[in-house]
């Protein structure tokens, strides 16, 4: 089968380690099912793997990819849930200390087929195109969990999304607006802020700018560069929902502010099968669809990963496999 693999790892030039190769179809553990991939999408997780973060070198070559939609052997259309928990784990899959994501221990989704536990497939709604369905399992699932599980937001409340250009940030804008939240964003460039407003944000502010009023929650994936602003922007009792730290993880916790104002910090990674089902239902019910930057083929993935690493992407890069 044709697949995109991490051949070697390079922190400064991640694109150079990606290769499109022919592989023998993988063997799968008992209870796993084959998904013939129709479409997948790219994530920063793929870039981190190419940089050597989270993927040990002794597992190379590893098939990249955490997102996919495709067909089971009986032609049933499904969406792949990329969080693989242990067989004996019960409850929230993301809290299993032994859980892994596809492409960390098991081959990922950027291939003509992928094997996953049967419990990791979700029936795909016929109203969703394969391109849109392929965007859900990482960025949109993560955004949903940040907004509605970690931050526990309700219609009418205000959320600040730090860094409007990223995949999770874009998903957060779309999902929050669809759910009746007031959505504010920060952006380093006015053009990115204007694009976020065109997408549905109610207002955009420069990075670090004082807001007109404090917010109920902050969606934080930027990290060190925006952390102080996130804490200053919260009302008493507010929450920072964190799912990334792309600019660094060594921010000042500002504990005096935290305890005096009763602030909460809730970490989150990906989401559960149930939350993935609810993301799909939200899209189908509201008519909101993921923002797609472009659709490419498997052979074009290394160059597309280079663009993702350099920030030359707005929305999701979808990989059409079949």
C-alpha positions as CSV (number, residue, x, y, z in Angstrom):
1,X,0.0,0.0,0.0
2,X,1.0,3.6,-0.5
3,X,1.7,5.6,2.6
4,X,3.5,8.6,4.0
5,X,6.1,7.8,6.6
6,X,8.5,9.4,9.0
7,X,11.8,8.2,7.4
8,X,14.0,10.3,9.7
9,X,13.7,13.2,12.0
10,X,15.0,16.8,11.8
11,X,14.0,19.5,14.2
12,X,14.9,22.4,11.9
13,X,13.6,20.9,8.7
14,X,10.7,18.5,9.4
15,X,9.6,18.2,5.8
16,X,12.9,16.5,4.9
17,X,12.0,13.5,6.9
18,X,8.7,12.7,5.3
19,X,8.6,10.1,2.4
20,X,5.9,8.6,0.3
21,X,6.6,4.8,0.1
22,X,5.1,1.4,-0.7
23,X,4.6,-0.8,2.3
24,X,3.2,-4.2,2.9
25,X,-0.3,-3.9,4.5
26,X,0.1,-4.0,8.3
27,X,-0.9,-7.0,10.4
28,X,-3.4,-6.1,13.1
29,X,-4.2,-7.3,16.6
30,X,-7.3,-9.3,17.3
31,X,-10.5,-7.2,17.4
32,X,-9.1,-4.5,15.1
33,X,-10.7,-3.7,11.7
34,X,-9.4,-2.4,8.4
35,X,-10.5,1.0,7.2
36,X,-9.9,1.7,3.5
37,X,-9.0,5.4,3.7
38,X,-10.8,7.8,1.4
39,X,-9.5,11.0,3.0
40,X,-7.2,12.1,5.8
41,X,-6.0,15.5,7.0
42,X,-2.7,16.9,8.3
43,X,-2.1,18.2,11.9
44,X,0.8,19.7,13.8
45,X,1.1,16.3,15.5
46,X,2.6,15.1,12.2
47,X,5.1,18.0,12.2
48,X,6.1,17.2,15.8
49,X,6.6,13.6,14.9
50,X,8.9,14.6,12.1
51,X,10.8,16.9,14.5
52,X,11.4,13.9,16.9
53,X,8.9,14.9,19.5
54,X,6.7,12.1,20.9
55,X,7.9,9.5,18.4
56,X,11.0,7.6,19.4
57,X,13.5,7.0,16.6
58,X,13.5,3.3,17.2
59,X,9.9,3.2,15.8
60,X,10.9,4.5,12.4
61,X,9.7,4.3,9.7
62,X,6.2,5.2,11.1
63,X,3.2,5.9,9.0
64,X,2.0,9.5,9.8
65,X,-1.5,10.7,10.4
66,X,-4.2,10.8,13.2
67,X,-7.2,11.8,11.1
68,X,-9.1,9.7,8.5
69,X,-12.5,8.7,7.1
70,X,-13.1,5.7,4.9
71,X,-14.9,2.4,4.4
72,X,-15.0,-0.8,6.4
73,X,-14.7,-4.1,4.5
74,X,-18.5,-4.2,4.3
75,X,-18.4,-0.7,2.7
76,X,-19.9,1.1,5.8
77,X,-18.6,4.7,5.9
78,X,-16.8,5.6,9.1
79,X,-14.7,8.2,10.8
80,X,-11.6,7.0,12.6
81,X,-11.2,8.0,16.2
82,X,-7.4,8.4,16.7
83,X,-7.1,7.9,20.5
84,X,-6.3,4.3,21.1
85,X,-6.9,3.2,24.7
86,X,-6.0,-0.1,26.4
87,X,-8.4,-2.9,25.9
88,X,-9.2,-3.1,29.6
89,X,-9.7,0.7,30.0
90,X,-13.2,2.0,30.8
91,X,-14.2,5.6,30.7
92,X,-12.6,8.7,29.1
93,X,-10.1,7.4,26.6
94,X,-7.9,10.5,26.9
95,X,-7.3,9.8,30.6
96,X,-5.9,6.3,30.1
97,X,-2.2,6.5,31.1
98,X,-1.5,3.8,28.5
99,X,-3.4,5.5,25.7
100,X,-1.6,6.5,22.5
101,X,-2.5,8.3,19.3
102,X,-2.4,6.7,15.9
103,X,1.1,7.2,14.4
104,X,2.8,7.1,17.8
105,X,2.8,3.3,18.4
106,X,0.5,2.0,15.7
107,X,0.7,3.0,12.0
108,X,-1.3,6.2,11.2
109,X,-3.9,7.2,8.7
110,X,-1.8,8.7,5.8
111,X,-2.1,5.5,3.9
112,X,-4.4,3.6,1.6
113,X,-5.6,1.6,4.6
114,X,-5.3,1.7,8.4
115,X,-6.2,-0.8,11.1
116,X,-7.9,0.4,14.3
117,X,-9.8,-1.2,17.2
118,X,-13.4,-1.7,16.2
119,X,-14.5,0.7,19.0
120,X,-12.4,3.4,17.2
121,X,-14.8,3.7,14.3
122,X,-17.7,6.1,14.2
123,X,-20.5,5.8,11.5
124,X,-20.1,8.8,9.1
125,X,-23.2,10.8,8.6
126,X,-24.2,11.0,4.9
127,X,-24.5,14.8,5.0
128,X,-20.8,15.2,5.5
129,X,-18.4,15.0,2.6
130,X,-15.3,12.9,3.0
131,X,-13.2,16.0,2.9
132,X,-15.0,17.6,5.8
133,X,-15.3,14.3,7.8
134,X,-11.5,13.9,7.6
135,X,-11.0,17.1,9.5
136,X,-12.8,16.1,12.6
137,X,-10.8,13.6,14.6
138,X,-8.0,15.9,15.8
139,X,-8.5,19.6,15.5
140,X,-12.3,19.7,15.7
141,X,-12.5,17.1,18.4
142,X,-9.9,19.0,20.4
143,X,-11.7,22.3,20.0
144,X,-15.0,20.7,21.0
145,X,-13.5,19.2,24.1
146,X,-11.8,22.5,25.0
147,X,-15.0,24.6,24.7
148,X,-17.6,22.3,26.1
149,X,-15.9,19.8,28.4
150,X,-12.8,21.6,29.7
151,X,-14.3,25.1,29.8
152,X,-17.9,23.9,30.2
153,X,-19.2,26.9,28.2
154,X,-22.8,27.8,27.7
155,X,-24.6,29.8,25.0
156,X,-24.2,33.6,25.6
157,X,-20.8,33.3,27.4
158,X,-17.7,34.8,26.0
159,X,-14.6,32.9,24.9
160,X,-11.2,34.3,23.9
161,X,-9.4,32.1,21.3
162,X,-5.6,32.8,21.4
163,X,-3.9,32.7,18.0
164,X,-6.6,32.8,15.4
165,X,-4.7,31.1,12.6
166,X,-4.1,27.6,13.9
167,X,-6.2,24.5,13.2
168,X,-7.6,24.1,16.7
169,X,-8.2,27.9,16.9
170,X,-10.0,27.9,13.6
171,X,-12.2,25.0,14.7
172,X,-12.8,26.7,18.0
173,X,-14.1,29.8,16.3
174,X,-16.5,27.9,14.1
175,X,-17.8,25.6,16.8
176,X,-18.1,28.3,19.4
177,X,-20.1,30.6,17.1
178,X,-22.3,27.7,16.1
179,X,-23.1,27.0,19.7
180,X,-24.2,30.5,20.5
181,X,-21.0,31.8,22.2
182,X,-19.5,35.3,21.9
183,X,-16.2,34.7,20.2
184,X,-13.1,37.0,20.5
185,X,-9.8,36.2,19.0
186,X,-6.2,37.5,19.1
187,X,-4.0,37.7,16.0
188,X,-0.4,38.7,15.3
189,X,-1.3,40.3,12.0
190,X,-4.4,42.4,11.2
191,X,-5.0,40.2,8.1
192,X,-5.4,37.1,10.3
193,X,-7.7,38.9,12.6
194,X,-9.9,40.0,9.7
195,X,-10.0,36.5,8.4
196,X,-11.1,35.2,11.8
197,X,-13.9,37.8,11.9
198,X,-15.0,36.8,8.4
199,X,-15.1,33.2,9.6
200,X,-17.4,34.1,12.5
201,X,-15.5,35.7,15.4
202,X,-17.3,38.7,16.8
203,X,-14.1,40.7,17.3
204,X,-10.3,40.5,16.8
205,X,-7.6,42.0,19.0
206,X,-3.9,42.4,18.6
207,X,-1.8,39.9,20.5
208,X,-1.6,41.0,24.1
209,X,-4.1,43.8,23.7
210,X,-6.3,44.7,26.7
211,X,-9.8,43.5,26.1
212,X,-13.0,45.6,26.5
213,X,-14.1,43.3,29.3
214,X,-12.9,40.0,30.8
215,X,-14.0,36.7,29.4
216,X,-15.5,33.5,30.8
217,X,-12.9,31.3,29.2
218,X,-9.7,31.2,27.1
219,X,-8.8,28.6,24.5
220,X,-5.1,28.3,24.8
221,X,-2.9,26.5,22.3
222,X,-0.1,29.0,21.9
223,X,1.6,28.7,25.3
224,X,4.4,30.9,26.6
225,X,3.8,33.9,24.3
226,X,0.2,34.3,25.3
227,X,-0.1,32.8,28.8
228,X,0.1,36.0,30.8
229,X,-2.5,37.7,28.6
230,X,-4.8,34.7,28.9
231,X,-4.7,34.9,32.7
232,X,-5.2,38.7,32.7
233,X,-8.2,38.3,30.4
234,X,-10.2,36.0,32.6
235,X,-13.1,37.1,34.9
236,X,-12.9,35.9,38.5
237,X,-13.7,32.2,38.4
238,X,-12.8,31.9,34.7
239,X,-11.0,29.0,33.1
240,X,-8.1,28.6,30.7
241,X,-8.6,25.4,28.6
242,X,-5.2,24.3,27.4
243,X,-4.4,21.9,24.5
244,X,-1.0,23.0,23.4
245,X,2.1,25.2,23.9
246,X,3.5,25.9,20.4
247,X,5.6,28.8,21.6
248,X,7.0,27.1,24.7
249,X,5.8,25.5,27.9
250,X,7.7,27.5,30.5
251,X,5.3,30.3,31.2
252,X,5.0,32.0,34.6
253,X,2.1,30.4,36.4
254,X,1.2,33.7,38.2
255,X,-0.1,31.8,41.2
256,X,-1.1,35.0,43.1
257,X,-3.5,35.9,40.4
258,X,-4.7,32.2,40.1
259,X,-5.7,31.8,43.8
260,X,-6.9,35.3,44.5
261,X,-9.3,35.3,41.5
262,X,-10.2,31.7,41.7
263,X,-9.0,30.9,38.2
264,X,-8.9,27.4,36.8
265,X,-6.5,25.8,34.3
266,X,-7.8,22.6,32.6
267,X,-5.6,20.6,30.3
268,X,-7.1,18.6,27.4
269,X,-5.8,16.3,24.7
270,X,-7.9,15.2,21.7
271,X,-11.3,13.8,23.0
272,X,-13.5,10.8,23.5
273,X,-15.4,8.7,21.0
274,X,-18.6,10.2,22.4
275,X,-17.3,13.8,21.9
276,X,-16.4,12.9,18.3
277,X,-19.9,11.7,17.8
278,X,-21.2,15.0,19.2
279,X,-18.9,17.1,17.0
280,X,-20.3,15.3,14.0
281,X,-23.9,15.9,15.2
282,X,-23.2,19.6,15.8
283,X,-21.9,20.1,12.3
284,X,-24.8,18.2,10.7
285,X,-27.4,20.1,12.8
286,X,-26.0,23.6,12.3
287,X,-24.7,23.3,8.8
288,X,-21.2,24.5,9.9
289,X,-18.4,22.9,8.0
290,X,-14.6,22.8,8.6
291,X,-12.5,25.3,6.8
292,X,-10.3,23.5,4.2
293,X,-7.2,25.2,3.0
294,X,-6.6,22.8,0.1
295,X,-7.0,19.2,-1.0
296,X,-3.9,17.3,-2.0
297,X,-2.9,13.7,-2.9
298,X,-0.6,11.4,-0.9
299,X,2.3,12.3,-3.2
300,X,2.0,16.0,-2.3
301,X,2.0,15.4,1.5
302,X,5.7,16.1,2.2
303,X,5.5,19.6,0.6
304,X,2.1,20.3,2.4
305,X,3.7,19.3,5.7
306,X,6.4,21.9,5.0
307,X,3.8,24.6,4.5
308,X,2.1,23.5,7.7
309,X,5.4,23.7,9.6
310,X,6.0,27.2,8.2
311,X,2.5,28.5,9.0
312,X,1.4,28.9,5.4
313,X,-1.9,27.2,6.0
314,X,-5.3,28.6,7.0
315,X,-7.7,25.8,7.9
316,X,-7.1,22.1,7.2
317,X,-5.0,20.5,4.5
318,X,-7.0,17.4,3.4
319,X,-5.4,14.5,1.8
320,X,-7.6,12.7,-0.7
321,X,-6.5,9.0,-0.9
322,X,-9.3,7.3,-2.8
